[in-house]
Amino acid sequence: MNQKFKSRKPAPQQSQVTMTVGQTFPLTIKRLGINGEGVGYFKKQVVFVHGALPGEEVVAEVTNVKHKFAEAKIKKIRIKSPHRITPPCHVYEQCGGCQLQHLEYTQQLDYKRDIVIQSLERHTKLNVEKLEIRPTIGMDDPWYYRNKSQFQLGLQKGKIIAGLYSENSHRLININECLVQHPSTIEVTNTIKQILQDFNISVYNEKNRQGIVRTIMTRVGFSTGEIQVVLITAEEKLPRKQLIVNEIQKRLPKVKSILQNVNGQKTSLIFGEETVHLSGEQVIQETLGDISFELSARAFFQLNPVQTVKLYDEVKKAAELTGKEKVVDAYCGVGTIGLWLADGAGEVRGMDVIPESIEDAKKNAARHGYDNMQYVTGKAEKWLPKWVKEGWKPDTIVVDPPRTGCDEKFLQTVLEVEPKRFVYVSCNPSTLAKDIQYVSKKYKVEWIQPVDMFPQTSHVETVVKFKLNCN
């Protein structure tokens, strides 16, 4: 995939083509879609082919037909991409956690830049060819990078298994090893799975809503080696709770924090509202660069510490701080971005809707001796107008929202407050593009920097530097 590109806005549709499930036809793959699937056109109808790569000629078999597109699988590859490789993971085809292990890593980086371009073309009116969209920043070693696992529990032939649901299904794939997880998270999960089996602890069944333990969450500090375990249960009563804790401590001395979270709701959300401290520390320690952090169970923290340093360095470049600026860290989590910028700012203020994150952010700031940082619970659209009314107007606003993007009220507040610079950190190119279009009423995109936080997957993180239009 070349760094140069031509506009790929879809051509007007001609007459609707009728396709049926099971139908086969030859197809040339033009590019990769936002979920890592190959994209081709059969009589001008879009066809998404799981596992196909650009430049390949395949025989596609239709698996699903929608109004505007069809989905297909590869029946045969007639011409193979020179960038296709054999996926090293033995459950790659079943798991669904990774989408790109069959593509050379350098090409993954090109693809992720291309996904940003596609999203901008689809969701903005900007002249994308004139934007500075930089090459994706990748990893030297794109494996074993995830510091947290959240594996669902189930039963298979009477044995407890832990893993992820297969793509578009509720079939649980047992994961005993994983090439993108830090090895400690897998070791801990496997051991706790065995402990629960040894003590005959029931696992939660989604269908009948019976059983106790739903999920094992494991997080490791890359720099400290400290490990935190959270058992997510359907009810607070956990049989043999103390015996389980004692056995975890005995078999896994690296585990420094053991907690229980209660989630009795019928929901796809992992965590419930109640967290119970079982043993050890309430938090674990992690370090990024020269900055250390305390991480509680529900606190948001980037999943790839190695790339997080590169990501935040790009944020710092975009902020262009001189030591005097008032900076807002919106959607601040435990305050990672704010702390990264604090030594170059006059004052940093952050907000988040999760109280535990704000408490962690306050502790992190205090531990580093910063008295120019303030953190509050709540939404930016509430606090920003209040601060401006009190005479405190930010020079720079940095935002790192969830995949759903920024709340429109927040973006409108940014437009009303008019900071000189606006830095947007995104984990979803589609919602990023929509938000770029919204703020382009008053802000100009100076540059866009993709960062590969999740090698082997279709996800891409992006830093966008905006500058307030002077006219």
C-alpha positions in Angstrom: 0.0 0.0 0.0 1.6 3.2 -1.2 1.8 6.3 1.0 0.3 8.3 -1.9 -3.4 7.8 -2.5 -6.2 8.8 -4.7 -9.7 9.7 -3.6 -11.8 6.6 -3.1 -15.2 8.1 -2.5 -17.7 5.4 -3.7 -19.0 5.7 -7.2 -22.8 6.1 -7.6 -24.6 2.8 -7.4 -26.1 1.4 -10.5 -28.9 -1.1 -10.4 -29.0 -3.3 -7.3 -27.2 -6.7 -7.8 -28.9 -9.7 -6.3 -26.6 -12.0 -4.4 -27.4 -15.1 -2.5 -25.8 -16.9 0.4 -23.5 -19.7 -0.9 -23.0 -17.9 -4.3 -19.4 -18.0 -5.5 -17.6 -15.7 -7.9 -14.0 -14.4 -8.6 -13.1 -11.1 -6.9 -10.2 -8.8 -7.0 -9.4 -7.2 -3.6 -8.9 -3.4 -3.8 -8.1 -2.5 -0.2 -8.7 -3.3 3.5 -11.8 -2.1 5.3 -12.0 -0.6 8.8 -12.3 -4.1 10.4 -9.4 -5.6 8.5 -11.5 -7.4 5.9 -10.7 -7.3 2.2 -12.9 -5.1 0.1 -13.8 -5.9 -3.5 -16.6 -5.1 -5.9 -18.9 -7.6 -7.7 -20.8 -5.8 -10.4 -20.3 -2.5 -8.5 -21.7 -4.0 -5.3 -19.3 -3.9 -2.2 -18.2 -7.3 -0.9 -16.3 -7.7 2.4 -14.1 -10.8 2.4 -12.7 -11.9 5.8 -9.0 -12.7 5.6 -8.4 -11.4 2.0 -5.6 -8.9 1.2 -5.3 -6.0 -1.3 -4.1 -7.2 -4.7 -5.3 -10.7 -4.2 -7.6 -12.5 -6.7 -9.9 -14.9 -4.8 -12.9 -17.0 -5.3 -15.4 -15.6 -2.8 -18.3 -17.4 -1.2 -21.2 -15.2 0.0 -22.0 -15.7 3.7 -24.3 -12.8 4.4 -26.3 -10.3 2.2 -27.2 -6.8 3.4 -29.0 -4.0 1.6 -25.8 -2.2 0.5 -23.1 -4.8 0.8 -22.4 -8.5 1.1 -20.0 -10.5 3.3 -18.0 -13.4 2.0 -15.3 -15.9 2.9 -12.3 -17.1 0.8 -13.1 -20.3 -1.0 -9.8 -20.2 -3.0 -6.9 -17.7 -3.5 -6.0 -17.6 -7.1 -3.3 -14.9 -6.8 -1.8 -14.4 -3.4 -0.5 -11.1 -2.0 3.3 -11.0 -1.6 2.7 -9.6 1.9 0.6 -12.5 3.1 2.2 -14.5 5.9 1.3 -17.5 8.0 -0.4 -16.4 11.3 1.8 -17.6 14.2 -1.2 -18.0 16.6 -2.9 -21.4 16.5 -6.4 -19.9 17.4 -6.1 -16.9 15.2 -8.9 -17.9 12.9 -11.3 -18.7 15.8 -10.5 -16.1 18.4 -11.3 -12.8 16.6 -9.0 -10.8 19.0 -6.6 -10.1 16.1 -7.5 -9.4 12.5 -4.1 -8.9 10.7 -1.7 -11.6 11.8 -1.7 -12.8 8.1 -0.3 -9.5 6.9 3.3 -8.4 7.1 3.8 -5.8 9.9 5.1 -3.0 7.7 2.0 -3.3 5.5 -0.2 -3.2 8.7 1.3 0.2 9.3 0.5 1.4 5.8 -3.0 0.0 6.1 -3.7 1.9 9.4 -2.8 5.2 7.8 -5.1 4.3 4.9 -8.0 3.6 7.3 -7.6 7.1 8.7 -7.7 8.5 5.1 -10.8 6.4 4.2 -12.6 7.7 7.3 -11.8 11.3 6.5 -13.0 10.8 2.9 -16.2 9.2 4.1 -17.2 11.6 7.0 -15.7 15.0 6.2 -15.8 17.6 3.5 -12.2 18.4 3.8 -9.7 18.1 0.9 -8.0 15.1 2.3 -5.2 15.1 -0.3 -4.0 18.5 1.2 -3.9 17.2 4.8 -0.6 16.3 6.4 -1.3 12.6 7.3 2.0 11.2 8.6 3.2 7.5 8.3 2.0 5.3 11.2 4.4 5.0 14.2 4.9 1.3 14.8 6.6 -1.0 17.3 10.1 -2.5 17.1 8.6 -5.7 18.5 4.9 -5.9 17.8 4.1 -8.8 20.2 3.3 -9.4 23.9 2.4 -5.8 24.4 -1.0 -5.8 26.1 -0.8 -5.2 29.9 -4.4 -6.3 30.7 -6.6 -9.3 29.9 -10.3 -9.7 30.5 -11.1 -13.3 29.8 -14.7 -14.6 30.1 -15.2 -18.0 31.9 -17.1 -21.0 30.6 -17.3 -24.7 30.7 -16.0 -27.2 28.1 -16.4 -30.9 28.9 -16.7 -30.1 32.6 -13.4 -28.1 32.6 -13.3 -24.3 33.2 -12.1 -22.4 30.2 -11.2 -18.7 29.9 -10.9 -16.6 26.8 -12.7 -14.5 24.2 -15.9 -15.0 22.3 -15.4 -15.8 18.6 -16.2 -13.0 16.3 -20.0 -12.3 15.9 -20.9 -15.2 18.2 -21.2 -16.3 21.8 -18.9 -19.3 21.3 -16.1 -19.0 23.9 -12.6 -19.7 22.6 -10.3 -21.1 25.3 -7.0 -19.1 25.3 -4.1 -20.8 27.1 -1.5 -18.7 25.4 -1.6 -15.4 23.5 1.0 -13.7 21.4 -0.2 -10.1 22.0 -0.7 -10.4 25.8 2.1 -9.9 28.3 3.0 -13.5 29.3 2.3 -12.8 33.0 -1.4 -12.0 32.3 -1.8 -15.4 30.6 0.2 -17.3 33.4 -2.0 -15.7 36.1 -5.3 -16.4 34.3 -4.4 -20.0 33.7 -3.4 -20.5 37.3 -6.6 -18.9 38.7 -8.7 -20.9 36.3 -7.1 -24.0 37.8 -7.7 -22.8 41.3 -11.4 -22.2 40.6 -11.5 -25.7 39.1 -9.8 -27.2 42.2 -12.3 -25.6 44.6 -15.3 -26.5 42.4 -16.4 -22.9 42.0 -19.2 -22.4 39.5 -18.8 -20.2 36.5 -21.5 -17.9 35.2 -23.8 -19.1 32.4 -25.1 -16.2 30.3 -28.2 -18.1 29.1 -29.7 -19.2 32.4 -27.9 -16.5 34.5 -26.7 -19.2 36.9 -23.2 -19.5 38.4 -20.8 -17.2 40.2 -17.5 -16.2 38.5 -18.0 -14.4 35.1 -14.6 -12.9 34.2 -10.9 -12.9 35.3 -9.3 -9.5 34.8 -5.5 -9.4 35.1 -3.3 -6.3 34.8 0.5 -6.2 35.0 2.8 -3.2 35.4 5.4 -3.6 32.6 8.0 -1.6 34.6 7.3 -2.9 38.1 6.2 -6.5 37.4 3.3 -6.0 39.9 0.1 -7.8 39.0 -3.5 -7.0 39.9 -6.3 -9.6 39.7 -10.0 -8.8 39.7 -12.6 -11.6 39.9 -15.8 -10.4 38.4 -18.7 -12.3 40.0 -22.5 -12.3 39.5 -23.1 -11.9 43.2 -21.0 -10.8 46.2 -21.1 -14.2 47.9 -18.1 -16.1 46.6 -17.8 -19.6 48.0 -14.4 -20.4 49.7 -13.4 -16.8 49.1 -10.5 -16.8 51.6 -9.2 -20.2 50.4 -9.2 -18.9 46.9 -7.3 -15.8 47.9 -4.8 -17.8 50.0 -4.2 -20.1 47.0 -3.6 -17.2 44.6 -1.1 -15.8 47.0 0.6 -19.1 47.4 0.9 -20.0 43.7 1.3 -16.5 42.3 3.5 -14.4 44.6 3.8 -11.7 41.9 0.2 -10.8 42.4 0.2 -7.7 44.6 -3.5 -6.8 44.5 -6.6 -9.1 44.6 -10.1 -7.6 44.3 -13.6 -8.7 43.5 -16.1 -6.8 41.4 -19.8 -7.6 41.5 -21.8 -7.4 38.3 -25.2 -9.1 38.5 -26.6 -7.4 35.5 -27.5 -8.9 32.2 -25.0 -6.8 30.2 -22.0 -7.0 28.0 -20.2 -4.6 30.3 -17.4 -6.3 32.2 -17.5 -4.3 35.5 -20.3 -3.6 37.9 -20.4 -0.7 40.3 -19.3 -2.5 43.5 -15.6 -3.4 44.0 -14.5 -5.3 47.1 -10.8 -5.4 48.2 -9.8 -9.0 49.1 -6.1 -8.9 49.7 -2.8 -7.1 49.1 -2.7 -3.5 47.8 -5.7 -1.6 46.5 -3.6 -0.6 43.5 -0.5 -1.5 41.5 2.3 0.7 40.3 3.3 1.4 36.7 5.8 3.8 35.2 5.8 5.6 31.8 9.0 7.4 31.1 9.9 9.1 34.4 6.3 9.2 35.6 4.8 6.6 38.0 1.1 5.8 38.3 -1.2 4.1 40.8 -3.8 1.9 39.0 -7.0 0.9 40.7 -9.2 -1.9 39.3 -11.6 0.2 37.2 -9.2 3.0 36.2 -8.5 3.5 32.5 -4.9 3.1 31.5 -3.5 2.6 28.0 -3.1 -1.1 27.2 0.3 -0.8 25.4 2.8 1.0 27.7 5.6 0.9 25.1 3.5 2.7 22.4 1.8 5.0 25.0 5.1 6.8 25.5 5.3 7.4 21.7 1.7 8.5 21.6 2.0 11.0 24.5 5.2 12.4 23.0 3.2 13.2 19.9 0.5 14.9 22.1 3.3 16.9 23.8 4.6 18.0 20.4 1.1 19.1 19.3 0.5 21.0 22.6 3.6 23.2 21.9 3.9 24.2 25.6 6.2 27.0 26.8 5.7 26.7 30.6 2.9 29.2 30.8 -0.2 27.6 29.2 -3.4 26.7 31.0 -4.2 23.1 29.8 -7.3 21.0 30.1 -7.0 17.2 30.1 -10.6 16.1 29.2 -11.7 12.5 29.7 -8.5 12.4 31.8 -8.7 8.9 33.3 -6.0 8.5 35.9 -4.3 11.7 34.6 -1.7 10.1 32.4 -1.7 12.8 29.6 -2.0 15.7 32.1 1.1 14.4 34.0 3.0 14.0 30.7 2.3 17.7 30.0 2.6 19.1 33.5 6.3 20.0 33.4 5.7 22.2 30.4 2.4 23.8 31.5 1.5 26.7 33.7 -1.5 24.7 35.1 -3.3 21.5 34.2 -6.9 20.8 35.0 -8.6 17.5 34.2 -12.0 15.9 34.5 -13.6 12.4 34.2 -17.0 10.9 35.1 -15.4 7.9 37.0 -14.7 9.0 40.6 -12.1 6.3 41.1 -10.1 7.6 38.2 -10.1 11.1 39.6 -8.9 9.9 42.9 -6.1 8.1 41.2 -5.3 11.2 39.2 -5.1 13.3 42.3 -2.8 10.8 44.0 -0.6 10.6 40.9 -0.2 14.3 40.7 0.5 14.7 44.5 3.1 11.9 44.4 5.1 13.7 41.7 5.0 17.0 43.7 2.9 18.9 41.2 0.9 21.8 42.7 -0.2 23.1 39.4 -2.7 20.3 38.8 -6.4 20.1 39.6 -8.8 17.2 39.0 -12.6 17.1 39.3 -15.4 14.6 38.8 -17.8 15.4 36.0 -18.1 16.3 32.4 -16.0 18.9 30.6 -19.1 20.6 29.3 -20.1 21.4 32.9 -16.7 22.5 34.2 -15.2 24.4 31.2 -18.0 27.1 31.1 -17.8 27.4 34.9 -14.0 28.0 34.8 -14.2 30.5 32.0 -16.9 32.4 33.9 -14.5 32.5 36.9 -11.8 33.9 34.6 -9.8 30.8 33.9 -9.7 30.2 30.1 -7.6 27.3 28.8 -5.0 27.9 26.1 -4.9 24.2 25.1 -7.5 21.4 25.5 -6.4 17.8 25.1 -9.1 15.1 24.8 -8.8 11.3 24.7 -12.4 10.0 24.4 -13.8 6.5 24.2 -14.5 4.8 20.8 -17.8 6.6 20.6 -15.9 9.8 20.2 -16.7 13.2 21.9 -20.1 14.2 23.1 -21.5 16.9 20.8 -22.0 19.1 23.9 -18.3 18.8 24.6 -17.3 19.8 21.1 -19.7 22.7 21.1 -18.2 23.8 24.5 -14.7 23.7 22.9 -15.9 25.9 20.0 -17.4 28.4 22.5 -14.3 28.4 24.8 -12.0 28.8 21.8 -8.6 27.5 23.1 -5.7 28.4 20.8 -4.9 24.7 20.4 -7.0 21.6 20.5 -5.3 18.2 20.6 -7.5 15.1 19.9 -6.3 11.6 20.7 -8.6 9.0 19.0 -9.0 5.2 19.0 -11.7 5.2 16.3 -11.0 6.8 12.9 -14.7 7.0 12.0 -15.8 9.0 15.1 -12.6 11.0 14.8 -13.5 12.1 11.3 -17.0 13.1 12.3 -15.7 15.1 15.2 -13.1 16.7 12.9 -15.9 17.8 10.6 -17.7 19.4 13.5 -14.8 21.4 14.9 -13.6 22.5 11.4 -16.1 25.3 11.8 -13.5 27.1 13.9 -10.3 24.9 13.8 -7.8 23.9 11.1 -6.1 20.5 11.1 -2.4 21.1 11.2 -1.4 17.4 11.1 -2.6 13.9 11.7 -0.3 11.3 13.3 -1.5 7.6 13.3 0.1 5.4 16.1 -0.1 1.6 16.2 -1.1 0.9 19.7 -2.5 -2.6 18.8 -0.3 -4.5 16.3 -1.9 -7.5 14.6 -5.4 -5.9 14.9 -7.3 -3.4 12.8 -7.3 -0.8 15.5 -5.4 2.5 15.1 -4.8 5.4 17.5 -4.5 8.9 16.0 -3.2 12.2 17.3 -4.7 15.3 15.6 -3.3 18.8 16.1 -5.8 21.6 15.6 -5.2 25.3 15.6 -7.8 28.0 16.0 -8.6 29.9 12.8 -7.6 33.5 13.1 -10.0 34.8 10.5 
